[in-house]
Amino acid sequence: MEREVEGLVRVTRDAHAAVFGYKHHHVSITSVDATSRLPLYVISRILIDYLTKQLEEARTAAEKKKAAHRKAHYF
């Protein structure tokens, strides 16, 4: 369990960073407008597609580099 220090609670800890957030004792959002879900969905899809494309390009570049190294040293 995380320890609360002066109202701040550690949310997550990574190898290089710790993220802190403020712990509220009340709920400020009681309802969500359904029309706000579509823009959030569109933005999330754009981000996911962009990150997937970047990952695929990195894999392709690594495979090409590995193939070029193999061709230069073993054939």
N, C-alpha and C positions, 0 to 999 in steps of 0.2 A: 504494500500500500504506500502511495506517495505521501510525503510529508508536506503539510501546508506551511508556507513561510510568508508571513505578512500579507495574506490574501492571495498569493500566487501559488498555483499548483502546477507541477511539472506534468505536461500532457504526454510528451513522448521524449525519448532520448535516443539519438542516433550516434554513430561513431564519431561524427564531427560537430554535432549540434544538439542542443537541448532546447525544446520549445516549451514555453511557459504560457499559461492562460489564466484568466481570472475566474474564480469560482463564484457563480451567482447563486443566491439562495431563493430566487424567485423565477418564475417563468414569464418572459415578456411576450413571447409569441404564442397566441392562443389558437389562431387559425391561419391557414395558408391558402392564398388565392390560387385556384387551379390554373389560371392563365399564366402564372409565373413559371410553371413547370416546363413549358415548351422552350422558351429561350435557354433555360438551364440545360435542358436535354441537348439542344443544338450546340451550345458552347462545349458541353462535355464531349459530344461526338467529335467535334472539330479537334479538340485537344487529344483525344484518344487516337484518332486517325493520324494526326501529325506525329505523335510519339511512336506509333506503330510503323509509320513510313520511315522515320529516322532510324529506328532499330533495324528495320529490314535493310536499309542502305548501309548501315554499319556492318551488318552481317555479310552482305554482298562484297563490300570492300575488303573485309577480312579474308573471305574466301578467295578473292582474286589475288590478294597479297600472298596468301599461303600457296596458291597454285603457282604463282610466279617464282616464289622462293624454291618450291619443289622442282620446277622446270629448270631453274638456273643451277641448282646444285646436284640433281640426280639424273638428268637426261643429257 
